[in-house]
Structures are given as structure tokens and as C-alpha cells.
Amino acid sequence: MHINNTSYDGFESSFSDKQEVVYRSSKLYDVQKNVNLIKNSYNKKITVLDVGSGNSKFLYALNNSGILDHGYGIEISKSRYLFAEKWCKDLDISNVTNIHSDIFSLEWNLLPKCDLIYCPDMVFQFFEPTNKGNGNLFLSKAYNKLNDGGKLIMELDTCDVILNSMHDGKVKLWREFDESDPWRYMLWDCNYENNCMSLKKTFIKRDLSKCSNSHVILHPYSRTEAISMLGKMHYSNIHIEEYWDTNKDTEHDEFIIVGERND
């Protein structure tokens, strides 16, 4: 099994009740900017497929906004799926369905047509390194699952800051999280080879008592490359959004690409 399929195993599985309440609230706040873009793009309640849904914060925030008809969250990490299910139960809502599955093993024919297919947090960039051709395969499956006028929205990253920091294809970086997160630091050991970025991440607890490690391999996409890919897969009205709601609400090098199905 490719490391991308197991890289988030164990995430969101070690919260106290108090930590979990604060963490959920912070995640809903973080994703509100994404919800604002969606609300400005539709004038009706919508059916949504969230690919790489994690804890399903986006679907729960959409529901809170009143725009969600039904949401389907696909998450490969068992621990994140279980976190999302517990959260759904606590919210006592019935219009979000969390599914524990690899998107490429999923029986797409069992899902309804969607108004929005949402692929956040560079999830699309995991597909091609996992198996050559998975990028186009996903774009094709998503196109066929969209309603006429439906949109595919993906959050991508050029990784230019990392690439430009490298020496001989390698660099080590770090970042500090907000106080609401149980992890304080993330250390990155980055390598670039054959158009793929290897990111070995070490997460350090806020009290420095515990570390957690993950490893992902992703394919950086330029804006031009992303637009070309969607165009070849028959999407129309393809365009780039540089931010979700207000200027500078995306991370450096991140961008949002939107494509539509118009029959």
C-alpha cells in the first residue's frame, strides 16, 4: 500500500473532551471562508461530495450555513472518519453521510449526482504519486458525477516556497500551529525528485511530551498545468480563485481551481 493511503492514520484520536470542543470550534471557524465562497456560487441547497473530507468540518459548516441538502464525505483515514462520525452524532444531523473509503475503491455509482465536488487541502495532489494516471481518472469520475452546471472545486499548491528553498532537491522547514491545536510544531523534511515532493512531517505536542510522524508524497501543480488538465477532461468555465473570501485567506502558493460541467 502506498504511504499516501496511510499517512493520516491515527490523526484526531487523542483528545480530552475539553480539547475536542475547542478543536471542533476552531475547525469550523477555519473553514468558514470556504463556505462563504460556496454560498456566493449557488442560490439553492446543494448536494456535495467532499473528497478527503477528514473530520467533515466543511460539510458541518455548510449545514450550519443552511445551504447543504446532503453531503457525502469520503475519508481514507479510519481515525479521522471515526472522529467525523462522532461529531455527526453529537450534532444530531442526518444530512451528512461519512464514508470510510479510498476514493478509487469507492462505488461511485452508489452516490447521487452532485452540485459540488470539493477536494480541499491538496488532496488531489496525492493522487498521481500514488498511482500514475489517478489524477485524470479522478477528474473523469468527478465530471461524470456532476449535475449539469455542477462545479468541481479543488485547493492546490504550487509548492514554490519549498522548491525555491531547496538545495540539491532537499530542505528542512518548520511551522507553529495556533493555540487551539493540540500539536504545537510541525517539522518538514522535504525532498523533490521526478516531479514529486516527499514531505516527512513530525508533529510535536504542545507540552512537548509526544511526537507523531507522517509521510506524504505529492505532485506540485502550477496554475497553467491545473487549467490544462481540467480542460482536457471536458470541464468548462475553468478559472482560478486566488482566495476563498477575502484577500490573503489562503496560504502562500495555494490557489483554488474551479471547473464546471455544462451539457
Backbone as JSON, one array per atom type, in Angstrom:
{
  "sequence": "MHINNTSYDGFESSFSDKQEVVYRSSKLYDVQKNVNLIKNSYNKKITVLDVGSGNSKFLYALNNSGILDHGYGIEISKSRYLFAEKWCKDLDISNVTNIHSDIFSLEWNLLPKCDLIYCPDMVFQFFEPTNKGNGNLFLSKAYNKLNDGGKLIMELDTCDVILNSMHDGKVKLWREFDESDPWRYMLWDCNYENNCMSLKKTFIKRDLSKCSNSHVILHPYSRTEAISMLGKMHYSNIHIEEYWDTNKDTEHDEFIIVGERND",
  "N": [[0.84, -1.2, 0.0], [0.52, 2.22, -0.81], [2.29, 4.93, 0.75], [0.82, 7.3, 0.91], [-1.76, 6.5, 1.36], [-1.92, 5.79, 3.99], [-1.02, 7.83, 5.52], [-2.37, 9.53, 7.29], [-3.34, 7.99, 9.28], [-4.43, 7.42, 12.58], [-4.68, 10.11, 13.23], [-6.39, 12.73, 15.0], [-7.31, 11.31, 17.22], [-6.83, 11.43, 19.92], [-7.98, 13.2, 21.98], [-8.93, 15.11, 24.85], [-12.19, 15.66, 26.35], [-12.62, 18.4, 26.67], [-10.6, 19.5, 25.05], [-11.47, 18.58, 22.6], [-13.86, 19.97, 22.12], [-12.94, 22.62, 21.86], [-11.23, 22.27, 19.69], [-12.98, 21.41, 17.6], [-14.54, 23.74, 17.31], [-12.6, 25.55, 16.43], [-11.95, 24.46, 13.96], [-14.33, 24.71, 12.51], [-14.43, 27.47, 12.4], [-12.12, 27.99, 10.88], [-12.84, 26.98, 8.36], [-14.89, 28.55, 7.49], [-14.45, 30.58, 5.65], [-14.2, 29.16, 3.28], [-16.77, 28.18, 3.03], [-18.13, 30.57, 2.61], [-17.4, 31.24, -0.02], [-18.69, 29.18, -1.41], [-21.4, 29.67, -0.78], [-21.73, 32.02, -2.17], [-21.71, 31.08, -4.71], [-23.89, 29.54, -5.33], [-27.47, 29.45, -5.52], [-29.25, 27.87, -4.23], [-30.1, 24.97, -2.21], [-27.63, 22.43, -1.95], [-26.22, 19.33, -3.19], [-23.39, 17.65, -2.07], [-20.16, 16.31, -2.62], [-17.49, 15.56, -0.73], [-14.19, 15.15, -1.03], [-11.65, 13.44, 0.5], [-12.37, 14.17, 3.08], [-11.66, 14.32, 5.76], [-12.25, 15.35, 8.98], [-14.77, 16.14, 8.34], [-15.45, 18.81, 8.65], [-16.03, 20.82, 6.77], [-18.46, 20.01, 5.59], [-20.14, 20.06, 7.84], [-20.02, 22.74, 8.48], [-21.15, 23.82, 6.15], [-23.72, 22.82, 6.47], [-24.5, 24.2, 8.77], [-24.69, 26.7, 7.64], [-26.96, 26.58, 6.16], [-27.1, 25.89, 3.48], [-26.7, 23.3, 2.66], [-28.03, 20.45, 1.18], [-27.6, 17.57, 1.04], [-24.67, 15.97, 2.18], [-21.75, 14.13, 1.31], [-19.04, 12.62, 2.69], [-15.85, 11.5, 1.94], [-13.37, 9.62, 3.29], [-10.15, 8.34, 3.82], [-8.64, 7.78, 6.07], [-9.04, 5.92, 8.97], [-9.2, 6.8, 11.64], [-9.8, 9.52, 11.38], [-12.21, 9.4, 10.03], [-13.77, 8.16, 12.04], [-13.71, 10.17, 13.96], [-15.14, 12.14, 12.58], [-17.64, 10.86, 12.41], [-18.39, 10.65, 15.1], [-18.63, 13.35, 15.71], [-20.71, 14.03, 13.97], [-22.79, 12.54, 15.11], [-22.98, 13.82, 17.58], [-23.87, 16.29, 16.74], [-26.33, 15.6, 15.87], [-27.45, 15.3, 13.26], [-28.81, 14.42, 10.05], [-28.21, 14.7, 7.43], [-25.62, 14.38, 6.53], [-23.38, 12.08, 5.28], [-20.86, 10.05, 6.2], [-18.17, 8.31, 4.8], [-15.97, 5.65, 4.96], [-13.37, 5.16, 2.99], [-11.12, 4.54, 0.26], [-10.92, 6.81, -2.37], [-10.64, 5.77, -4.91], [-11.44, 3.19, -4.7], [-14.02, 3.38, -4.2], [-17.49, 2.83, -4.76], [-18.7, 4.6, -7.07], [-21.09, 4.69, -8.44], [-23.03, 4.32, -6.57], [-23.48, 6.7, -5.39], [-25.34, 9.78, -5.46], [-25.96, 12.16, -8.16], [-24.1, 15.21, -8.1], [-24.01, 18.64, -7.02], [-21.78, 19.95, -6.29], [-18.42, 19.01, -6.19], [-15.89, 18.71, -4.0], [-12.57, 19.2, -3.25], [-10.31, 19.53, -1.03], [-7.36, 21.03, 0.58], [-5.03, 20.15, -0.82], [-5.51, 17.51, -1.51], [-5.98, 16.36, -4.05], [-3.43, 16.39, -5.06], [-2.17, 14.24, -4.02], [-2.91, 12.08, -5.55], [-1.73, 11.39, -8.12], [1.03, 10.68, -7.53], [0.47, 8.4, -6.03], [-0.57, 6.51, -7.79], [0.18, 6.29, -11.11], [-1.68, 8.14, -13.42], [-3.92, 8.43, -11.87], [-4.73, 11.03, -11.39], [-6.06, 12.04, -13.74], [-7.98, 10.04, -13.86], [-9.52, 10.5, -11.56], [-10.51, 13.09, -12.18], [-12.11, 12.49, -14.39], [-14.05, 10.71, -13.28], [-15.21, 12.44, -11.42], [-16.27, 14.42, -13.1], [-18.27, 12.99, -14.45], [-19.99, 12.54, -12.38], [-21.1, 14.92, -11.72], [-23.91, 17.16, -11.69], [-25.56, 18.85, -14.44], [-24.17, 21.98, -14.82], [-22.94, 21.73, -12.42], [-20.14, 22.01, -10.13], [-16.63, 21.45, -9.86], [-14.39, 21.96, -7.31], [-11.17, 22.59, -6.33], [-8.46, 22.71, -4.05], [-5.24, 23.69, -4.42], [-1.59, 23.61, -4.5], [1.34, 25.23, -5.45], [3.78, 24.8, -4.32], [5.99, 26.42, -4.45], [7.47, 27.97, -2.58], [8.72, 26.05, -0.97], [10.15, 24.63, -2.95], [11.84, 26.64, -3.93], [13.41, 27.02, -1.74], [15.07, 24.95, -1.59], [18.12, 23.03, -1.64], [19.99, 21.19, -3.78], [17.7, 19.65, -4.14], [16.63, 19.29, -1.58], [15.35, 20.23, 1.67], [14.82, 21.46, 5.02], [12.11, 22.41, 7.04], [9.93, 24.31, 9.28], [6.89, 24.88, 11.22], [4.65, 26.68, 13.4], [1.66, 25.93, 15.14], [-1.69, 27.31, 15.73], [-2.95, 28.13, 19.04], [-5.22, 26.63, 19.61], [-4.86, 24.15, 18.56], [-3.91, 20.81, 19.37], [-1.35, 20.02, 18.75], [1.83, 21.58, 18.71], [4.1, 22.19, 17.11], [5.17, 21.62, 13.72], [7.46, 19.83, 11.9], [9.15, 19.72, 8.83], [10.65, 17.54, 6.56], [11.88, 17.77, 3.53], [11.96, 16.55, 0.19], [12.64, 16.59, -3.3], [11.97, 15.0, -6.3], [11.75, 13.67, -9.57], [9.4, 15.12, -10.3], [7.87, 14.93, -8.01], [7.04, 15.67, -4.65], [8.37, 14.81, -1.62], [7.27, 14.75, 1.63], [8.17, 14.51, 4.81], [6.75, 14.55, 7.85], [6.93, 15.74, 11.17], [5.1, 15.93, 14.06], [4.75, 17.8, 17.01], [3.71, 17.69, 20.33], [1.88, 20.13, 22.31], [2.8, 20.37, 24.95], [5.24, 19.34, 24.57], [5.54, 16.65, 25.01], [5.09, 14.5, 23.36], [5.53, 13.02, 20.14], [4.49, 12.78, 16.73], [4.52, 11.12, 13.61], [4.37, 11.51, 10.06], [4.18, 10.75, 6.55], [4.05, 11.95, 3.35], [3.62, 11.97, -0.21], [3.52, 14.18, -2.82], [2.31, 15.78, -5.83], [3.35, 18.75, -7.12], [1.41, 21.39, -8.59], [1.28, 23.76, -11.15], [-0.58, 26.76, -11.89], [-1.15, 26.94, -14.61], [-0.77, 24.27, -15.48], [-2.77, 22.96, -14.03], [-5.14, 24.14, -15.05], [-4.96, 23.27, -17.69], [-5.19, 20.48, -17.37], [-7.86, 20.16, -16.44], [-9.21, 21.2, -18.63], [-8.65, 19.32, -20.65], [-10.16, 17.25, -19.75], [-12.73, 17.93, -20.29], [-14.02, 19.87, -18.74], [-15.61, 23.05, -18.27], [-15.74, 26.71, -18.26], [-13.46, 27.16, -16.71], [-11.56, 28.41, -14.11], [-9.34, 30.35, -11.99], [-9.33, 30.97, -8.56], [-7.89, 33.15, -6.31], [-8.2, 33.43, -3.63], [-10.43, 32.5, -0.92], [-12.48, 34.04, 0.36], [-11.71, 36.61, 1.35], [-8.95, 38.8, 0.64], [-5.77, 37.27, 0.88], [-6.5, 35.03, 2.42], [-5.71, 32.51, 1.87], [-3.05, 30.09, 2.11], [0.41, 30.84, 1.4], [1.32, 30.3, -1.94], [-0.84, 28.63, -2.37], [-3.77, 27.96, -4.32], [-7.07, 28.14, -5.77], [-8.89, 26.11, -7.89], [-11.51, 26.08, -10.24], [-13.88, 24.22, -12.0], [-16.49, 23.5, -14.35], [-19.33, 21.42, -15.19], [-21.02, 21.54, -18.1], [-23.61, 20.66, -19.94]],
  "CA": [[0.0, 0.0, 0.0], [1.3, 3.45, -0.91], [2.3, 5.67, 2.02], [-0.22, 8.33, 0.92], [-3.03, 5.92, 1.83], [-1.87, 5.55, 5.44], [-0.28, 8.93, 6.14], [-3.14, 10.2, 8.33], [-3.82, 7.01, 10.27], [-4.19, 7.82, 13.97], [-4.95, 11.52, 13.47], [-7.63, 13.14, 15.68], [-7.75, 10.18, 18.04], [-6.35, 11.52, 21.31], [-8.43, 14.46, 22.57], [-9.82, 15.15, 26.01], [-13.48, 16.25, 25.96], [-12.45, 19.86, 26.58], [-9.79, 19.78, 23.86], [-12.25, 18.29, 21.4], [-14.8, 21.07, 21.92], [-12.17, 23.76, 21.35], [-10.71, 21.89, 18.37], [-14.08, 21.47, 16.65], [-14.9, 25.14, 17.1], [-11.55, 26.19, 15.63], [-12.03, 23.94, 12.59], [-15.47, 25.36, 11.87], [-14.03, 28.85, 12.13], [-11.14, 27.98, 9.79], [-13.42, 26.63, 7.07], [-15.98, 29.45, 7.17], [-14.1, 31.31, 4.42], [-14.52, 28.27, 2.17], [-18.23, 28.16, 2.94], [-18.58, 31.84, 2.03], [-17.27, 31.15, -1.48], [-19.74, 28.29, -1.91], [-22.67, 30.37, -0.67], [-21.79, 33.03, -3.23], [-21.69, 30.39, -6.0], [-25.14, 28.81, -5.52], [-28.68, 30.11, -4.99], [-30.14, 26.79, -3.81], [-29.45, 23.93, -1.42], [-26.83, 21.63, -2.87], [-25.66, 18.02, -2.83], [-21.95, 17.86, -2.08], [-19.22, 15.23, -2.37], [-16.25, 16.1, -0.15], [-13.18, 14.11, -1.26], [-10.62, 13.69, 1.5], [-13.17, 15.03, 3.96], [-11.08, 14.44, 7.09], [-13.24, 15.35, 10.07], [-16.02, 16.62, 7.74], [-15.74, 20.17, 9.12], [-16.63, 21.6, 5.68], [-19.87, 19.62, 5.46], [-20.88, 20.53, 9.01], [-20.13, 24.21, 8.35], [-22.16, 24.06, 5.11], [-25.03, 22.56, 7.08], [-24.79, 25.34, 9.66], [-25.0, 27.88, 6.83], [-28.28, 26.4, 5.57], [-27.05, 25.66, 2.04], [-26.48, 21.89, 2.38], [-29.11, 19.48, 1.09], [-26.97, 16.38, 1.61], [-23.24, 15.92, 1.96], [-21.09, 12.84, 1.4], [-17.63, 12.8, 2.97], [-15.05, 10.31, 1.67], [-12.11, 9.76, 4.04], [-9.41, 7.08, 3.85], [-8.1, 7.55, 7.41], [-10.07, 5.38, 9.86], [-9.34, 7.62, 12.84], [-10.46, 10.77, 11.02], [-13.6, 9.01, 9.76], [-14.44, 7.94, 13.32], [-13.87, 11.49, 14.56], [-16.24, 12.78, 11.85], [-18.87, 10.17, 12.77], [-18.74, 11.06, 16.46], [-19.06, 14.75, 15.6], [-22.03, 14.0, 13.33], [-23.74, 12.05, 16.11], [-23.16, 14.88, 18.58], [-24.66, 17.35, 16.11], [-27.67, 15.03, 15.66], [-27.92, 15.66, 11.92], [-28.99, 13.24, 9.21], [-27.94, 15.01, 6.02], [-24.22, 14.16, 6.2], [-23.01, 10.67, 5.28], [-19.42, 9.84, 6.18], [-17.82, 7.01, 4.21], [-14.56, 5.3, 5.12], [-13.0, 4.51, 1.74], [-10.23, 5.12, -0.74], [-11.78, 7.36, -3.41], [-10.52, 4.96, -6.12], [-12.13, 1.92, -4.44], [-15.41, 3.73, -3.95], [-18.52, 2.55, -5.78], [-19.24, 5.9, -7.41], [-22.46, 4.56, -8.93], [-23.95, 4.31, -5.43], [-23.67, 8.08, -4.96], [-26.19, 10.57, -6.37], [-25.32, 13.27, -8.86], [-23.75, 16.27, -7.15], [-23.88, 20.03, -7.47], [-20.41, 20.36, -5.96], [-17.41, 18.06, -5.73], [-14.95, 19.57, -3.28], [-11.33, 18.46, -3.0], [-9.53, 20.56, -0.34], [-6.09, 20.71, 1.29], [-4.06, 19.48, -1.69], [-5.81, 16.08, -1.62], [-5.79, 15.95, -5.44], [-2.01, 16.27, -5.34], [-1.74, 12.91, -3.56], [-3.42, 11.01, -6.41], [-0.81, 10.98, -9.18], [2.15, 9.9, -6.99], [0.0, 7.11, -5.52], [-0.67, 5.62, -8.95], [0.21, 7.12, -12.32], [-2.96, 8.18, -14.11], [-5.02, 8.66, -10.93], [-5.23, 12.4, -11.49], [-7.07, 12.09, -14.8], [-9.07, 9.13, -13.51], [-10.4, 11.21, -10.63], [-11.2, 14.18, -12.89], [-13.14, 11.88, -15.22], [-15.12, 10.22, -12.41], [-15.89, 13.6, -10.85], [-17.07, 15.06, -14.16], [-19.45, 12.15, -14.72], [-20.88, 12.55, -11.21], [-21.67, 16.27, -11.55], [-25.09, 17.63, -12.4], [-25.35, 19.93, -15.4], [-23.94, 23.21, -14.08], [-22.22, 21.43, -11.19], [-18.77, 22.51, -10.08], [-15.51, 20.84, -9.16], [-13.53, 22.97, -6.7], [-10.0, 21.95, -5.71], [-7.46, 23.58, -3.44], [-3.94, 23.18, -4.83], [-0.42, 24.35, -4.03], [2.48, 25.13, -6.36], [4.95, 24.42, -3.5], [7.14, 27.22, -4.9], [8.3, 28.39, -1.45], [9.57, 24.9, -0.61], [11.06, 24.33, -4.05], [12.84, 27.7, -4.02], [14.25, 26.96, -0.55], [15.84, 23.7, -1.63], [19.49, 22.9, -2.14], [20.13, 19.82, -4.27], [16.44, 18.94, -4.01], [16.31, 18.98, -0.19], [15.27, 21.34, 2.62], [14.1, 21.19, 6.27], [11.33, 23.58, 7.43], [9.06, 24.09, 10.44], [5.86, 25.87, 11.47], [3.97, 26.59, 14.7], [0.21, 25.97, 14.99], [-2.46, 28.13, 16.66], [-3.07, 27.54, 20.37], [-6.36, 25.7, 19.67], [-4.44, 22.85, 18.06], [-3.15, 20.07, 20.38], [0.04, 19.97, 18.32], [2.42, 22.91, 18.71], [5.02, 22.37, 16.0], [5.32, 20.62, 12.67], [8.75, 19.89, 11.22], [9.09, 19.12, 7.5], [11.86, 17.11, 5.88], [11.34, 17.81, 2.17], [12.8, 16.13, -0.92], [11.95, 16.7, -4.59], [12.58, 14.17, -7.33], [10.83, 13.16, -10.58], [8.16, 15.89, -10.23], [7.13, 14.59, -6.8], [7.54, 16.24, -3.41], [8.27, 13.95, -0.44], [7.19, 15.55, 2.86], [8.16, 13.75, 6.05], [6.3, 15.51, 8.86], [6.96, 15.39, 12.59], [4.24, 16.79, 14.86], [5.19, 17.83, 18.4], [2.64, 18.1, 21.23], [2.02, 21.45, 22.89], [3.64, 20.28, 26.15], [6.48, 18.71, 24.1], [5.61, 15.31, 25.6], [4.83, 13.43, 22.41], [5.71, 13.32, 18.73], [3.79, 11.91, 15.77], [5.17, 11.25, 12.31], [3.65, 11.12, 8.86], [4.97, 10.91, 5.33], [3.22, 12.02, 2.15], [4.28, 12.32, -1.47], [2.54, 14.9, -3.63], [2.73, 16.37, -7.1], [3.02, 20.18, -7.21], [0.77, 21.81, -9.84], [1.19, 25.19, -11.48], [-1.91, 27.17, -12.32], [-1.28, 26.59, -16.03], [-0.92, 22.82, -15.58], [-4.08, 22.59, -13.5], [-6.14, 24.57, -16.02], [-4.84, 22.38, -18.85], [-5.72, 19.16, -17.01], [-9.33, 20.2, -16.42], [-9.68, 21.42, -19.99], [-8.55, 18.07, -21.39], [-11.18, 16.34, -19.24], [-14.02, 18.46, -20.76], [-14.6, 20.89, -17.87], [-15.75, 24.37, -18.89], [-15.69, 27.86, -17.34], [-12.36, 26.89, -15.78], [-10.9, 29.64, -13.65], [-8.58, 30.32, -10.75], [-9.6, 31.91, -7.46], [-6.67, 33.28, -5.51], [-8.57, 33.36, -2.22], [-11.78, 31.99, -0.7], [-13.46, 35.08, 0.73], [-11.03, 37.9, 1.4], [-7.56, 38.76, 0.22], [-4.76, 36.64, 1.75], [-7.02, 33.99, 3.32], [-5.09, 31.24, 1.51], [-1.63, 30.0, 2.41], [1.29, 31.23, 0.3], [1.44, 29.3, -3.01], [-2.1, 27.93, -2.59], [-4.78, 28.57, -5.19], [-8.3, 27.36, -5.91], [-9.29, 25.98, -9.29], [-12.92, 25.76, -10.4], [-14.32, 23.79, -13.32], [-17.91, 23.17, -14.37], [-19.9, 20.57, -16.23], [-22.14, 22.19, -18.8], [-24.03, 19.76, -21.04]],
  "C": [[0.88, 1.25, 0.0], [1.2, 4.24, 0.39], [1.24, 6.77, 2.08], [-1.54, 7.81, 1.48], [-3.06, 5.69, 3.33], [-1.29, 6.73, 6.21], [-1.03, 9.63, 7.27], [-3.8, 9.22, 9.3], [-3.46, 7.48, 11.67], [-4.47, 9.28, 14.27], [-6.31, 11.71, 14.15], [-8.2, 12.01, 16.55], [-7.38, 10.29, 19.5], [-6.68, 12.86, 21.95], [-9.11, 14.2, 23.92], [-11.13, 15.79, 25.55], [-13.35, 17.75, 25.77], [-11.66, 20.23, 25.33], [-10.61, 19.59, 22.59], [-13.25, 19.4, 21.09], [-14.09, 22.27, 21.31], [-11.69, 23.49, 19.92], [-11.81, 21.96, 17.31], [-14.44, 22.91, 16.3], [-13.88, 25.83, 16.2], [-11.61, 25.73, 14.18], [-13.21, 24.53, 11.84], [-15.16, 26.8, 11.52], [-13.09, 28.9, 10.92], [-11.78, 27.79, 8.42], [-14.56, 27.57, 6.65], [-15.7, 30.25, 5.89], [-14.42, 30.47, 3.19], [-16.03, 28.24, 1.93], [-18.75, 29.43, 2.3], [-18.48, 31.83, 0.51], [-18.39, 30.29, -2.06], [-21.1, 28.98, -1.87], [-22.83, 31.42, -1.76], [-21.86, 32.41, -4.62], [-23.0, 29.69, -6.32], [-26.3, 29.6, -4.92], [-29.72, 29.07, -4.58], [-29.39, 25.87, -2.85], [-28.78, 22.93, -2.36], [-26.43, 20.27, -2.27], [-24.16, 18.07, -3.07], [-21.23, 16.54, -1.85], [-17.91, 15.85, -1.95], [-15.21, 14.98, -0.19], [-11.96, 14.39, -0.38], [-11.2, 14.58, 2.58], [-12.6, 15.18, 5.36], [-12.12, 14.32, 8.17], [-14.61, 15.88, 9.63], [-16.42, 18.02, 8.21], [-16.44, 21.0, 8.04], [-18.11, 21.28, 5.54], [-20.7, 20.13, 6.63], [-21.05, 22.05, 8.97], [-21.13, 24.58, 7.26], [-23.56, 23.86, 5.67], [-25.44, 23.71, 7.99], [-25.22, 26.57, 8.87], [-26.37, 27.79, 6.16], [-28.28, 26.07, 4.1], [-26.97, 24.17, 1.69], [-27.79, 21.11, 2.32], [-28.63, 18.15, 1.67], [-25.5, 16.39, 1.24], [-22.71, 14.51, 2.16], [-19.59, 13.09, 1.58], [-16.88, 11.49, 2.79], [-13.69, 10.49, 2.34], [-11.43, 8.4, 4.19], [-8.86, 6.75, 5.23], [-9.21, 7.08, 8.35], [-10.28, 6.28, 11.06], [-10.06, 8.93, 12.53], [-11.93, 10.52, 10.69], [-14.37, 8.83, 11.06], [-14.67, 9.26, 14.05], [-15.06, 12.21, 13.91], [-17.59, 12.17, 12.24], [-19.33, 10.56, 14.18], [-19.26, 12.49, 16.46], [-20.46, 14.82, 15.01], [-23.11, 13.56, 14.32], [-24.02, 13.12, 17.16], [-24.0, 16.02, 18.04], [-26.11, 16.92, 15.87], [-28.25, 15.49, 14.32], [-27.95, 14.4, 11.05], [-28.65, 13.5, 7.75], [-26.45, 15.03, 5.68], [-23.94, 12.66, 6.34], [-21.5, 10.56, 5.16], [-19.12, 8.43, 5.71], [-16.33, 6.78, 4.36], [-14.12, 4.51, 3.89], [-11.87, 5.26, 1.05], [-11.11, 5.6, -1.89], [-11.74, 6.5, -4.68], [-11.08, 3.54, -5.93], [-13.62, 2.14, -4.26], [-16.32, 3.32, -5.1], [-19.24, 3.85, -6.11], [-20.7, 5.82, -7.84], [-23.49, 4.54, -7.81], [-24.24, 5.72, -4.91], [-24.59, 8.81, -5.94], [-25.36, 11.57, -7.15], [-25.14, 14.44, -7.89], [-23.73, 17.64, -7.82], [-22.46, 20.55, -7.25], [-19.59, 19.14, -5.58], [-16.23, 18.9, -5.26], [-13.75, 18.73, -2.88], [-10.32, 19.42, -2.37], [-8.11, 20.1, 0.02], [-5.13, 19.87, 0.46], [-4.32, 17.99, -1.86], [-5.58, 15.58, -3.04], [-4.31, 15.69, -5.75], [-1.4, 14.97, -4.82], [-1.98, 11.83, -4.62], [-2.38, 10.5, -7.39], [0.41, 10.22, -8.63], [1.74, 8.52, -6.48], [-0.09, 6.08, -6.63], [-0.76, 6.47, -10.21], [-1.12, 7.01, -13.07], [-4.14, 8.46, -13.2], [-5.58, 10.07, -11.0], [-6.33, 12.51, -12.52], [-8.25, 11.18, -14.5], [-10.05, 9.8, -12.56], [-11.18, 12.3, -11.35], [-12.33, 13.64, -13.76], [-14.33, 11.41, -14.38], [-15.92, 11.39, -11.83], [-16.77, 14.27, -11.88], [-18.37, 14.29, -14.4], [-20.45, 12.15, -13.57], [-21.53, 13.91, -10.99], [-22.98, 16.42, -12.3], [-24.69, 18.64, -13.47], [-25.25, 21.25, -14.62], [-23.21, 23.0, -12.77], [-20.76, 21.83, -11.28], [-17.84, 21.53, -9.36], [-14.64, 21.96, -8.62], [-12.41, 22.27, -5.96], [-9.03, 23.01, -5.19], [-6.09, 22.96, -3.69], [-2.82, 24.09, -4.34], [0.72, 24.14, -5.02], [3.74, 24.64, -5.65], [6.19, 25.24, -3.86], [8.05, 27.63, -3.74], [9.25, 27.27, -1.04], [10.6, 24.65, -1.69], [12.19, 25.37, -4.13], [13.77, 27.73, -2.82], [15.22, 25.79, -0.6], [17.26, 23.89, -2.12], [19.7, 21.44, -2.5], [18.87, 19.0, -4.01], [16.04, 18.61, -2.59], [16.22, 20.26, 0.65], [14.52, 20.86, 3.86], [13.43, 22.48, 6.71], [10.52, 23.26, 8.68], [7.98, 25.17, 10.49], [5.25, 25.62, 12.85], [2.47, 26.78, 14.49], [-0.42, 26.95, 15.98], [-2.66, 27.38, 17.98], [-4.22, 26.55, 20.49], [-5.98, 24.29, 19.24], [-3.64, 22.12, 19.14], [-1.68, 19.9, 20.03], [0.6, 21.39, 18.24], [3.28, 23.17, 17.47], [4.86, 21.27, 14.96], [6.65, 20.86, 11.97], [8.64, 19.15, 9.9], [10.5, 18.77, 7.02], [11.46, 16.88, 4.43], [12.39, 17.38, 1.14], [11.98, 16.2, -2.21], [12.7, 15.91, -5.64], [11.49, 13.67, -8.27], [9.43, 13.8, -10.47], [7.29, 15.56, -9.02], [7.84, 15.16, -5.58], [7.3, 15.25, -2.27], [8.32, 14.83, 0.8], [7.1, 14.6, 4.05], [7.89, 14.73, 7.19], [6.44, 14.92, 10.25], [6.14, 16.41, 13.35], [4.65, 16.67, 16.32], [4.08, 18.42, 19.26], [2.95, 19.45, 21.88], [2.88, 21.44, 24.14], [4.96, 19.57, 25.86], [6.64, 17.27, 24.57], [5.53, 14.2, 24.57], [5.05, 13.93, 20.99], [4.88, 12.34, 17.9], [4.39, 12.18, 14.4], [4.23, 10.85, 11.18], [4.53, 11.4, 7.65], [4.01, 10.91, 4.15], [4.09, 12.35, 0.95], [3.22, 12.98, -2.36], [3.17, 15.47, -4.89], [2.37, 17.85, -7.09], [2.41, 20.51, -8.58], [0.87, 23.33, -9.98], [-0.25, 25.5, -11.87], [-2.15, 26.76, -13.78], [-1.51, 25.09, -16.21], [-2.3, 22.37, -15.12], [-5.19, 22.95, -14.48], [-6.14, 23.63, -17.23], [-5.44, 21.01, -18.56], [-7.24, 19.15, -17.04], [-9.89, 20.39, -17.82], [-9.67, 20.14, -20.81], [-9.62, 17.06, -20.96], [-12.58, 16.93, -19.39], [-14.69, 19.44, -19.79], [-14.65, 22.22, -18.63], [-15.76, 25.45, -17.82], [-14.61, 27.67, -16.28], [-11.72, 28.22, -15.39], [-10.22, 29.43, -12.3], [-9.12, 31.36, -9.79], [-8.34, 31.96, -6.59], [-6.95, 33.27, -4.01], [-10.03, 32.93, -2.12], [-12.8, 33.11, -0.52], [-12.84, 36.46, 0.71], [-9.56, 37.72, 1.04], [-6.66, 38.15, 1.3], [-5.36, 35.64, 2.75], [-6.61, 32.59, 2.87], [-3.63, 31.28, 1.92], [-0.82, 30.41, 1.17], [1.44, 30.04, -0.65], [0.16, 28.51, -3.24], [-2.97, 28.7, -3.58], [-5.96, 27.61, -5.31], [-8.64, 27.31, -7.38], [-10.73, 25.48, -9.35], [-13.18, 25.34, -11.84], [-15.76, 23.35, -13.25], [-18.22, 22.11, -15.41], [-21.09, 21.29, -16.82], [-22.5, 21.36, -20.02], [-24.64, 20.53, -22.2]]
}
